[in-house]
Amino acid sequence: MEKHLICISCPVGCHLTATRAGDSGEWTISGNRCPRGAVYAQSELSDPRRVVTATVASDSATMPRLPVRTSQPLPRRHIDALLNRLYQLQVKIPVKRGDVLLANVEDTGVDVIFSCDCPK
Amino acid sequence: MIRHETCDAAVIGAGAAGLAAAAEIAKHPFRTVVIDREDQRGGILRQCIHNGFGLRYFKEELTGPEYADRVAALAENPNTEFKLGTTVSEIRKLPDGTFELLLLSAAEGVAYLRTRAVFLAMGCRERNRGNLAIPGSRPAGVFTAGAAQRLLNIEGMLPGQSAVIVGSGDIGLIMARRLRWSGVEVKAVVEIMPYPSGLTRNIVQCLNDFGIPLYLEHGVVNIAGRERVQSVDVAPLEGGIPQLDRQFRIDCDTVLFSVGLIPENELSAQLGVELNPATGGAVVDANLQTTVPGVFAGGNVLHVHDLVDFVSEEATEAGRSIARYLDGSLESDANPVSVESNLRYVIPNRFNRNRKCTFSFRPLIVSDAATLEAELNGRIIWQRKFTWIKPAEMLKIELSAEQLNESGPLVFRLREEA
């Protein structure tokens, strides 16, 4: 069995080929120009994940929306629920880049963190 | 009373390019003033809340605001002053070879700034509906992708409920995902070329993930609606001609244009800087100095980059040149660099003999086997094979001082393998 993927780990966008004998067992990855490609392909074939970025409302006068992101790629099946949760929030400033807004989303070990500072 | 100030280097624009150059100049004992019309540093990075920045420059994947914060921190220095919320409305060269900038700001009024060197880092503007002359009515709901991105990410307003995106540039692709993640329906992306103009990974994670259709070799032939956009008509293209008998209608209330960027060179033109029609930016030598001595350029105002990491590298190089210009040690040869087949342009347009040099190219073709070669005085001095060549992805290579050991014309060409 053979599957074709395009790596999204970096802008190079390697064209990956995943092969395995039959319908189960380990995938063998080729076409990647760095180790990240193999990691991406294995994850994409078993449990696809994406880094999620969004904004949340804040009480700052100058920055009404604050950018946030997941600390790690999140399983795709959790993305819509996470976004709905984020859009209900109203954040109180100050916040610092890297501060955790939501910890351990859906027990995945992935946090949502702020992407920028917003002083008082 | 109009204030008069002086500095060694004036950096116009506090985006990725301006901040990198300022950080580099600050390693030397020169006074730098960085001017930006926005109230915050970071330029367009601030509204690019998605990830994918910095893998090359910081060896870490960052969002736009994170990348902006990092480079702003690197530019922080007692010898560097930031004038934010300030517009450079005029610039001129004085008879003694220095420059005078007219600065306007709501907070500080009018000031003249005299400087020995200038770094042009104004970035780009977006091409818009007017540049494409798309027929139809003039309803509300038509935006450039970057304007919609600002509206959504900075100001927190949705541009509409259902959108069609014209052009498959990266900003448009990123906006397709952002709109979907904000509850807006994205009906289609329409691209006139037979291949996407954005990065492949953005096709995968911004369109394919959501099943958003991409119509290649199609054009928008009409925008309909009275108060607000109601629909667009899309037709396949054959040899660039819309096939109106096969056109179809897509209902939507929003149209985003992601159809390319234009370097913002009005100030460069005031200085008499020679511009390159192939890039829309300045003609520069190996030091990234323009045809006006003391004036340097880098980042998107020089040529449109697809990675901010490349902007940081280029502007750092320019900052190094500016420091050398200020201490009188900058040397420049006028050995011409040009491109032949299958390449749209090369930067820089001159090289220095016996000095290593980085060259950036924009290919004109899509190919999975092509050789880039460099010919100096009729002799091939360098070759490299590339797979997956496409106009959306800039090529960047370095030639060593040993390879560039002669004066004379340097020509690059891209040969497609049979």
Contacts between the chains, C-beta under 8 A, distances in Angstrom:
chain1	res1	chain2	res2	distance
A	6	B	200	5.4
A	6	B	201	6.5
A	6	B	203	7.7
A	6	B	204	4.9
A	7	B	201	7.1
A	8	B	201	4.1
A	8	B	204	5.3
A	8	B	205	4.9
A	9	B	201	7.9
A	10	B	52	7.9
A	10	B	55	4.9
A	10	B	201	7.6
A	11	B	52	7.0
A	11	B	55	7.5
A	11	B	199	5.3
A	11	B	201	6.4
A	11	B	306	7.0
A	11	B	307	5.8
A	11	B	393	7.5
A	13	B	199	6.1
A	13	B	200	3.6
A	13	B	201	4.6
A	13	B	204	7.8
A	13	B	388	7.6
A	15	B	388	7.2
A	50	B	205	6.5
A	50	B	209	7.2
A	51	B	51	4.7
A	51	B	61	7.5
A	52	B	181	7.6
A	53	B	49	5.0
A	53	B	50	4.9
A	53	B	51	5.9
A	53	B	63	5.9
A	54	B	49	7.4
A	54	B	181	6.4
A	54	B	182	8.0
A	55	B	49	6.3
A	55	B	152	7.8
A	55	B	153	5.7
A	55	B	156	6.7
A	57	B	156	6.6
A	62	B	39	7.6
A	63	B	154	7.9
A	64	B	155	6.7
A	64	B	156	5.0
A	65	B	153	6.5
A	65	B	154	6.5
A	65	B	155	7.2
A	65	B	156	4.1
A	67	B	49	4.0
A	67	B	63	6.3
A	67	B	64	7.8
A	67	B	65	4.9
A	67	B	153	6.9
A	69	B	49	7.6
A	69	B	51	6.1
A	69	B	63	5.4
A	76	B	209	7.6
A	79	B	181	7.7
A	83	B	181	5.6
A	97	B	65	7.8
A	97	B	66	6.5
A	97	B	69	5.9
A	115	B	49	6.4
A	115	B	63	4.5
A	115	B	64	7.9
A	115	B	65	4.4
A	115	B	66	5.2
A	116	B	46	7.8
A	116	B	65	3.9
A	116	B	66	7.0
A	116	B	68	7.6
A	116	B	69	6.0
A	117	B	69	6.8
